[in-house]
Amino acid sequence: MRANLRTFVLIAAATTLAVSGWAQGAPATTPPSAAPAASPAAPAANAAPMPEAYTYNPEGRRDPFVSLLSRGMESGAGPKAAGLAGIGTSELVLRGVIQSRGAYVAIVRAPDGRTFRAHANDRLADGVIRSVTAQEIVIMQEVNDPLSLVKQREVRKGLRTVEDGK
């Protein structure tokens, strides 16, 4: 009985070693003469390979990072209006204010570098210029957020910012 148990244990151990060696795979051996010489510029053999850059392939699905609320209204999709009507409030930069015939006129710059004269009640892409004073312009910007309770907000663009005063 002991001989049978001893034989069974030896066979089980041999089978386990054979299976574990087969699962791990035999190490690749190269003859010493065929081994490439390690050059200092070559990366180390232990270094992890560089991952490939990820690209999103929609395959007919919508892009999950594009808002459903603004679908079809891409900023560059349609032609922009000419002049001030094509400039958004956030893109507008106040460059100066002049007084002409008793009223103030703002000199504003568009993102493309063009300069315009802006008067009170002139229309912008997303608002209306309410007033022009000697130091600033006041714009009533239309808020285009369906979750916001406020539909308009007042934006003031001054000649001098806080950083300029320091």
C-alpha positions as CSV (number, residue, x, y, z in Angstrom):
1,M,0.0,0.0,0.0
2,R,2.9,2.4,0.9
3,A,4.6,1.6,-2.4
4,N,1.5,2.5,-4.4
5,L,1.1,5.8,-2.5
6,R,4.8,6.6,-3.0
7,T,4.5,5.8,-6.7
8,F,1.4,8.0,-7.0
9,V,3.1,11.0,-5.3
10,L,6.1,10.7,-7.6
11,I,4.0,10.5,-10.7
12,A,1.9,13.5,-9.6
13,A,5.1,15.6,-8.8
14,A,6.6,14.7,-12.2
15,T,3.4,15.6,-14.0
16,T,3.1,18.9,-12.1
17,L,6.7,19.9,-13.0
18,A,6.2,19.0,-16.7
19,V,2.9,20.9,-16.9
20,S,4.3,24.0,-15.2
21,G,7.4,24.0,-17.5
22,W,5.1,23.7,-20.5
23,A,2.8,26.5,-19.4
24,Q,5.7,28.9,-18.8
25,G,7.3,28.0,-22.1
26,A,10.9,27.1,-22.7
27,P,13.3,30.0,-22.4
28,A,14.7,31.0,-25.8
29,T,18.3,30.3,-26.0
30,T,20.6,31.7,-28.7
31,P,24.0,30.6,-29.4
32,P,26.7,33.0,-28.0
33,S,28.1,33.7,-31.4
34,A,24.6,34.8,-32.7
35,A,23.9,37.1,-29.7
36,P,23.8,40.8,-30.8
37,A,26.3,43.1,-29.2
38,A,24.6,45.6,-26.8
39,S,25.1,49.1,-28.1
40,P,24.8,52.1,-25.8
41,A,22.2,53.7,-27.9
42,A,19.9,50.7,-28.0
43,P,17.1,50.6,-25.4
44,A,17.3,48.1,-22.5
45,A,15.8,44.7,-23.1
46,N,13.7,45.2,-19.9
47,A,12.2,48.5,-21.1
48,A,8.4,48.4,-21.7
49,P,7.3,49.1,-25.3
50,M,5.9,52.5,-26.0
51,P,2.1,52.4,-26.1
52,E,0.4,53.4,-29.4
53,A,-1.4,56.7,-29.5
54,Y,-5.2,56.2,-29.0
55,T,-7.6,57.3,-31.7
56,Y,-11.3,57.2,-31.3
57,N,-13.1,55.3,-34.1
58,P,-16.8,56.1,-33.9
59,E,-18.0,53.5,-36.5
60,G,-21.3,55.2,-36.8
61,R,-21.7,56.0,-33.1
62,R,-21.8,59.6,-31.8
63,D,-18.8,61.0,-30.0
64,P,-19.5,60.8,-26.2
65,F,-17.5,64.0,-25.6
66,V,-19.7,66.2,-27.8
67,S,-22.6,67.9,-26.0
68,L,-26.1,66.7,-27.1
69,L,-27.4,70.2,-26.5
70,S,-25.2,72.0,-29.0
71,R,-25.3,69.3,-31.8
72,G,-25.4,70.8,-35.2
73,M,-24.4,74.3,-33.9
74,E,-20.6,73.9,-34.2
75,S,-18.8,77.2,-33.9
76,G,-17.1,76.9,-37.3
77,A,-20.0,75.2,-39.1
78,G,-21.8,78.2,-40.5
79,P,-20.7,81.5,-42.0
80,K,-20.1,84.2,-39.4
81,A,-21.8,87.5,-39.6
82,A,-19.6,90.4,-40.8
83,G,-18.3,93.0,-38.5
84,L,-19.3,93.3,-34.8
85,A,-22.2,90.9,-35.3
86,G,-19.8,88.0,-35.8
87,I,-17.7,88.6,-32.7
88,G,-18.6,87.0,-29.3
89,T,-18.4,88.8,-26.0
90,S,-15.5,86.7,-24.8
91,E,-13.5,87.4,-28.0
92,L,-13.9,91.2,-27.8
93,V,-11.0,93.3,-26.5
94,L,-11.5,96.9,-25.6
95,R,-8.5,98.9,-27.0
96,G,-9.7,102.5,-26.5
97,V,-12.5,104.9,-26.0
98,I,-12.9,108.2,-27.9
99,Q,-15.5,110.9,-27.6
100,S,-17.3,111.9,-30.8
101,R,-20.2,114.4,-31.0
102,G,-20.9,114.2,-27.3
103,A,-21.0,110.4,-27.1
104,Y,-18.4,107.8,-26.4
105,V,-17.3,105.4,-29.1
106,A,-15.3,102.2,-28.2
107,I,-12.4,101.0,-30.2
108,V,-12.5,97.2,-30.1
109,R,-10.4,94.5,-31.5
110,A,-11.5,91.1,-32.9
111,P,-9.6,87.9,-32.4
112,D,-8.3,88.1,-36.0
113,G,-6.7,91.5,-35.3
114,R,-9.3,93.7,-37.1
115,T,-10.4,96.9,-35.3
116,F,-14.0,98.1,-35.1
117,R,-15.8,101.1,-33.7
118,A,-18.6,100.1,-31.3
119,H,-21.5,102.3,-30.2
120,A,-24.2,101.8,-27.6
121,N,-26.9,99.4,-28.8
122,D,-24.6,97.7,-31.4
123,R,-25.3,94.0,-31.7
124,L,-22.7,91.3,-31.1
125,A,-22.8,87.6,-31.8
126,D,-24.1,86.8,-28.3
127,G,-25.2,90.1,-26.9
128,V,-25.8,93.9,-27.2
129,I,-23.5,96.7,-26.1
130,R,-25.6,98.6,-23.5
131,S,-23.3,101.5,-22.8
132,V,-19.9,103.0,-23.5
133,T,-18.2,105.1,-20.8
134,A,-14.8,106.7,-20.7
135,Q,-13.3,103.7,-19.0
136,E,-15.3,100.7,-20.1
137,I,-18.1,99.1,-22.2
138,V,-21.0,97.3,-20.7
139,I,-22.4,94.3,-22.7
140,M,-25.6,92.4,-21.9
141,Q,-24.6,88.9,-22.9
142,E,-27.3,86.3,-23.7
143,V,-26.6,83.1,-21.7
144,N,-27.1,80.1,-23.8
145,D,-27.3,77.5,-21.0
146,P,-30.6,75.6,-20.7
147,L,-29.9,74.8,-17.1
148,S,-29.3,78.4,-16.1
149,L,-32.0,80.4,-14.5
150,V,-30.4,83.6,-15.7
151,K,-30.9,84.3,-19.4
152,Q,-28.8,87.5,-19.6
153,R,-25.7,88.7,-17.7
154,E,-23.9,91.9,-17.6
155,V,-20.2,91.9,-18.8
156,R,-17.9,94.8,-18.2
157,K,-14.8,95.2,-20.3
158,G,-12.5,97.9,-19.1
159,L,-9.5,99.7,-20.5
160,R,-7.3,98.8,-17.6
161,T,-7.4,95.4,-16.0
162,V,-6.4,94.6,-12.4
163,E,-3.0,93.3,-13.7
164,D,-2.3,96.6,-15.5
165,G,-2.8,98.6,-12.3
166,K,0.0,96.7,-10.4
